[in-house]
Amino acid sequence: MAARLARLVYRMMRFGMKYVDQGAEFYEAQHRKQQVIHLKRKAAQLGLEIIEVAAAA
């Protein structure tokens, strides 16, 4: 994590990029997406298939 932060700070300073806080919702969405990818990969290793179903409103 420290190395990733160091690279981000370096790029911000080197190329003049601005920091934009994308919020907790963005982080949560990314985390859920990664979890789904991980579960699909694990299921495929076991010979199973995951089918996504839309959440009930």
C-alpha positions, 0 to 999 in steps of 0.5 A: 500500500505504501508503494502504491501511495508513493507512486500516486504522490510522485505522479501528482507532483511530476505531472501536476495531477490533482487529487480527487476524493471519489468517496466511499461509494466509489470504493464500495462499488469497486470492492464489490466488483472485485469480489464478484470477479474473485467469486466467478474465478473460484467457481470456475475452478470448481466447475461451477458458474455464477449467474448474476441476478438484479437486486430487488428494489 
